Amino acid sequence: MTTENKPKDVNDDHIMDHDYDGIKELDNPAPRWIMALFYITIGFSILYGAYYFWLKQGDHQDAEYVRKSAVHDEKYKIATVSSEDLVLLTDASALEEGKTIYNEMNCFACHGMQGEGNAIGPNMTDEFWIHGCSFQEVFDVIKNGVPAKGMTAFKGQMSDANIQKVASYILSLKGSNPPNAKEAQGEKCE
Ligand code: HEC
């Protein structure tokens, strides 16, 4: 085969020098942009490895999960407290906080400003309770609500610690005899 008459091939410029039994090699490099991308990923992996593994700067998956959960719990105040710690609180500062929560969470809209009850919710200052008067029962009603009867479940909006405070506050109202108290509902419970 002669080369003289052969039209010039686009590949001719790329033919490499070596020739083995008539088999030639084309030098056909990848486009620059792909090579650039390739080098960038190598650079990135080095920085990434350094940040997370060698310099130990970044949080690993588990630590990051814990950190983000804490941010979430803080934001939505739904961190849970272990059940042994969920007891009736009687110290003045906790009851004061409970009162603030009572107002901030709009409990008064259905239970009156002083827990005396209104057209919607029951009186919580008397000795009559629909769902029981123990700390645990009051806590559970606030946490899980009584949706069918119009009592909101507050578990998605309040932490257990805050429910504990507001439940303690409510139980501290017993016998306070506020004006305009609603008639007794439920069972007598002391
Ligand atoms: C949208 C109205 C509404 C809001 C807001 C509301 N409640 Fe109630 N709550 C009710 C109703 C209605 C009942 C009575 C449920 C029933 O009849 O079973 C009730 C019942 C209760 C009971 C049980 C009373 C009993 O006699 O056993 C407690 C405790 C209670 N609410 C606490 C709270 C607290 C604390 C808040 C605020 C964090 C709150 N509620 C906000 C409507 C409301």
Boltz pocket constraint, residues with backbone or C-beta under 6 A from the ligand:
constraints:
  - pocket:
      binder: B
      contacts: [[A, 101], [A, 102], [A, 105], [A, 106], [A, 107], [A, 108], [A, 109], [A, 110], [A, 111], [A, 120], [A, 121], [A, 122], [A, 123], [A, 124], [A, 128], [A, 129], [A, 130], [A, 131], [A, 132], [A, 138], [A, 141], [A, 142], [A, 146], [A, 149], [A, 150], [A, 151], [A, 152], [A, 154], [A, 166], [A, 167], [A, 170], [A, 185], [A, 186]]
      max_distance: 6.0
